[in-house]
Amino acid sequence: LFWAAMIKATREWGGDDSQGRAFGILDGGRGLVAAITSSIAVIIFSFSLPENAVDISVNERRAGVQSVIYFYTAMTFIISLLTWFLIPSAKNGHLTSTSQSFTGIITVVKQKTTWCQAFIIICAYCGYKGIDNYSLYAVTVLKMSELEASQITSLASYIRPIAAISAGFIADRFIASRVIVVGFIITLICYGLMFAMDPTAAFNSTSVSYLIIFINLVISMFAVFAIRGVYFSLIAESKTSNKFTGTAVGVISVLGFTPDIFFASISGRILDANVGLIGFQNYFLFLSAFSVVGILTTILFVKYQTTKVAEN
């Protein structure tokens, strides 16, 4: 409900020269806070249960879950107070009437850069959702244990803040669209290698192929988190009016986060159609297609933005 408001507040906080680092810190901070709070929640849940996990009753499980809910409720309440007192009011001229808001929707929808940003987010978000199957790849293809595979997913929570914040600082120096293009190129190379390599031949944990694949997984995660960290700073790069930032975020997000609807269904069918290496090769080919679209869409964004600036 308050997603657009958060993005707008972040844009205002970043000012004219620090959009990249503002959004990088936002996404990196979200990842870090999520990792910390989930760890605390697990501890709280474990403290609410008896030492002998075999004899846990329904009421004890309920009490454990209730403790976690109380924790997240308290966190939400504390954050609401911090938001109220620490985030300054909108700058003069950024507030709009109802009629201006409807005008803003029409203005935003007419801009080609708005649609480019939406497709950029679709491609980046598919890459983000794609990480969910990395642990399954590690178990099915790389023959790792479930514990070892889970460590790959755990690694992602530490990579996210580093990648997002780093990308933010780089974006302020070289503009966000360039960082995003480079990020998509890196993911395309990583997915291409994952598609081409066959680690099942004489596979062992010390082989060169194992090392290359693991490095590819890590680099692709870094690139995906880097893109996510800065893609909303494209709103400032597109010169969208500050007073219509919330409207732009709403329009872009409606289309941009549709992978939540279709990605799991399509990727699941791809992996189920050919269980094992071939299924994952097709899966990485699927992800590669989004990287290609991401590169082309970002180039179009730059073209449309350059044209718009020239016309003005």
C-alpha positions in Angstrom: 0.0 0.0 0.0 2.8 2.4 0.8 5.4 1.2 -1.7 5.1 4.3 -4.0 5.4 6.6 -1.0 8.6 4.8 0.1 10.1 5.2 -3.3 9.1 8.8 -3.5 10.6 9.6 -0.1 13.8 7.8 -1.2 14.0 10.0 -4.3 13.6 13.2 -2.3 16.2 12.0 0.2 18.7 11.3 -2.6 18.4 14.8 -4.0 19.8 15.7 -7.4 23.2 14.1 -7.1 22.8 10.9 -5.0 19.9 9.0 -6.5 22.0 5.9 -7.0 23.3 5.6 -3.5 19.9 6.5 -2.0 18.2 3.6 -3.8 21.2 1.4 -3.3 21.1 1.9 0.4 17.3 1.4 0.4 17.5 -2.0 -1.3 20.7 -3.1 0.5 19.2 -2.0 3.8 16.0 -3.9 3.1 18.0 -7.0 2.5 20.1 -6.6 5.6 17.2 -5.8 7.8 15.3 -8.8 6.4 18.2 -11.1 7.2 18.6 -9.7 10.7 14.9 -9.8 11.6 14.4 -13.3 10.2 17.3 -14.5 12.3 15.8 -12.9 15.4 12.4 -14.4 14.6 14.0 -17.9 14.3 15.6 -17.4 17.7 12.3 -16.2 19.3 10.5 -19.2 17.8 13.1 -21.6 19.1 12.9 -20.1 22.6 9.1 -20.6 22.6 9.4 -24.3 22.0 10.5 -27.1 24.4 14.0 -28.6 24.2 12.6 -31.9 22.9 11.4 -31.0 19.5 9.8 -34.4 19.0 7.1 -33.8 21.6 5.9 -30.4 20.4 2.2 -30.0 20.9 -0.2 -28.0 18.8 -0.5 -25.4 21.5 3.2 -25.0 21.8 3.6 -24.5 18.0 0.8 -21.9 18.2 2.6 -20.1 21.0 5.8 -20.1 19.0 4.1 -18.6 15.9 2.3 -16.1 18.1 5.6 -14.9 19.5 7.0 -14.4 16.0 3.9 -12.4 15.1 4.2 -10.3 18.2 7.8 -9.6 17.3 7.0 -8.4 13.7 4.1 -6.4 15.0 6.3 -4.6 17.4 8.9 -4.0 14.7 6.3 -2.5 12.4 5.0 -0.2 15.2 8.5 1.0 16.0 9.3 1.7 12.3 6.0 3.6 12.0 7.2 5.9 14.8 10.6 6.3 13.2 9.0 7.1 9.9 6.7 9.7 11.5 9.5 11.6 13.3 12.5 11.1 11.1 11.3 11.4 7.5 10.7 15.1 6.7 7.6 16.3 5.0 7.4 16.7 1.2 9.2 19.7 -0.2 7.1 22.6 -1.4 5.4 22.0 -4.7 5.5 18.2 -4.4 1.9 17.9 -3.2 -0.9 17.4 -5.7 -4.6 17.7 -5.8 -6.9 14.9 -7.0 -7.3 16.4 -10.4 -3.5 16.9 -10.7 -3.1 13.2 -9.7 -5.3 12.1 -12.6 -3.4 14.4 -14.9 -0.2 12.9 -13.6 -1.3 9.4 -14.5 -2.0 10.4 -18.1 1.3 12.3 -18.3 3.3 9.3 -16.9 1.5 6.7 -19.1 2.3 8.8 -22.2 6.0 8.7 -21.6 7.9 6.0 -23.4 10.5 5.9 -20.7 7.9 4.8 -18.2 7.2 1.6 -20.2 10.9 1.0 -20.6 11.4 1.2 -16.9 8.5 -1.2 -16.3 10.1 -3.8 -18.7 13.6 -3.2 -17.1 12.1 -4.1 -13.8 10.3 -7.2 -15.2 13.7 -8.5 -16.5 15.5 -7.7 -13.4 12.8 -9.2 -11.2 12.8 -12.4 -13.2 16.6 -12.6 -12.5 15.8 -12.1 -8.8 13.1 -14.7 -8.8 15.5 -17.0 -10.7 17.8 -17.1 -7.7 15.1 -19.1 -5.8 16.0 -22.2 -7.9 19.8 -22.0 -7.3 19.7 -24.3 -4.3 17.6 -26.8 -6.3 20.2 -26.6 -9.1 23.0 -27.3 -6.5 21.2 -30.4 -5.3 19.9 -31.8 -8.6 22.8 -31.0 -10.9 25.8 -30.3 -8.7 25.0 -33.1 -6.3 25.4 -31.0 -3.2 23.7 -31.9 0.0 20.6 -30.0 1.0 22.7 -28.3 3.8 25.4 -27.2 1.3 22.7 -26.0 -1.1 21.0 -24.0 1.5 24.2 -22.2 2.2 24.1 -20.8 -1.4 20.7 -19.2 -0.6 22.1 -17.9 2.7 25.0 -16.4 0.8 22.5 -14.3 -1.2 21.4 -12.4 1.9 24.9 -11.2 2.5 25.6 -10.4 -1.2 22.5 -8.2 -1.6 23.4 -5.3 0.6 27.0 -5.2 -0.7 25.9 -5.3 -4.3 23.0 -2.8 -4.0 25.0 -0.2 -2.1 28.1 -0.6 -4.4 25.9 -0.2 -7.5 24.3 2.9 -6.0 27.6 4.6 -5.6 28.8 3.6 -9.0 25.4 4.8 -10.5 26.0 8.3 -9.1 29.3 8.4 -10.9 28.3 6.8 -14.2 24.4 7.1 -14.3 22.1 4.3 -13.4 21.2 3.2 -17.0 24.9 2.3 -17.7 25.1 0.3 -14.5 21.9 -1.6 -15.4 23.2 -2.4 -19.0 26.5 -3.7 -17.5 24.5 -5.7 -15.0 22.3 -7.4 -17.6 25.4 -8.1 -19.8 27.0 -9.8 -16.8 23.9 -11.9 -16.1 23.7 -12.9 -19.8 27.3 -14.1 -19.7 26.7 -16.1 -16.5 23.5 -17.7 -17.7 25.1 -18.5 -21.0 28.0 -20.3 -19.3 25.5 -22.2 -17.1 23.6 -23.2 -20.2 26.7 -24.4 -22.0 28.5 -26.2 -19.2 27.9 -29.9 -18.3 29.2 -30.4 -14.7 27.9 -34.0 -14.6 30.8 -35.4 -16.7 33.4 -36.8 -14.3 32.1 -34.4 -11.7 33.8 -33.8 -8.4 33.9 -30.9 -6.0 37.4 -29.9 -6.8 36.9 -29.8 -10.6 37.4 -26.6 -12.6 33.8 -26.8 -13.8 32.5 -26.9 -10.2 34.5 -23.8 -9.4 33.4 -21.9 -12.6 29.8 -22.8 -12.0 29.9 -21.7 -8.3 31.6 -18.4 -9.3 28.9 -17.9 -12.0 26.2 -18.3 -9.4 27.8 -15.8 -7.1 28.5 -13.2 -9.8 25.0 -13.5 -11.3 23.5 -12.9 -7.8 25.7 -9.9 -7.4 24.7 -8.5 -10.8 21.0 -9.1 -10.1 21.1 -7.4 -6.7 23.1 -4.5 -8.2 20.4 -3.9 -10.9 17.6 -4.1 -8.3 19.5 -1.6 -6.2 19.4 1.2 -8.8 16.5 0.6 -11.2 14.1 3.0 -9.5 16.7 5.7 -9.7 15.8 5.7 -13.5 12.8 7.8 -12.5 15.0 10.7 -11.7 17.2 10.0 -14.8 14.0 10.2 -16.9 13.4 13.6 -15.5 9.9 12.6 -14.3 8.5 15.5 -12.2 9.0 15.1 -8.5 5.3 15.7 -7.8 4.4 12.7 -10.0 7.0 10.3 -8.6 4.4 8.3 -6.6 2.2 8.0 -9.7 5.1 6.9 -11.9 6.1 4.2 -9.3 2.6 2.9 -9.2 2.2 2.7 -12.9 5.7 1.1 -13.3 5.2 -1.4 -10.5 1.9 -2.7 -11.8 3.6 -4.1 -14.8 7.1 -4.4 -13.4 6.3 -6.9 -10.7 4.2 -9.2 -12.8 6.9 -11.9 -12.5 5.3 -12.7 -9.1 2.4 -14.0 -11.2 4.0 -15.8 -14.1 7.6 -16.6 -13.3 7.2 -19.5 -10.9 4.6 -21.2 -13.1 6.7 -21.0 -16.3 10.0 -21.9 -14.7 8.4 -24.8 -12.9 7.1 -26.2 -16.1 10.5 -25.8 -17.7 12.2 -27.7 -14.9 9.5 -30.4 -14.7 9.6 -31.0 -18.5 13.2 -32.2 -18.3 14.3 -33.2 -14.8 18.0 -32.6 -14.2 20.7 -31.0 -16.3 18.7 -30.4 -19.5 15.9 -28.8 -17.5 18.2 -26.4 -15.9 20.0 -25.6 -19.1 16.6 -24.6 -20.6 16.0 -22.7 -17.4 19.2 -20.6 -17.8 18.3 -20.1 -21.4 15.0 -18.7 -20.2 16.8 -16.4 -17.9 19.2 -15.4 -20.6 16.2 -14.2 -22.7 15.2 -11.7 -20.0 18.8 -10.4 -19.8 18.7 -9.8 -23.6 15.4 -8.0 -23.3 16.8 -6.0 -20.4 19.8 -4.8 -22.3 17.7 -3.8 -25.3 15.1 -2.1 -23.2 17.7 -0.1 -21.3 19.3 1.1 -24.5 15.8 2.2 -25.7 15.3 4.0 -22.4 18.5 6.0 -23.0 17.5 6.7 -26.6 14.0 8.0 -25.6 15.4 10.0 -22.7 18.1 11.6 -24.9 15.4 12.5 -27.5 13.1 14.0 -24.7 16.0 16.1 -23.4 16.8 17.3 -26.9 13.2 18.3 -27.5 13.0 20.2 -24.3 
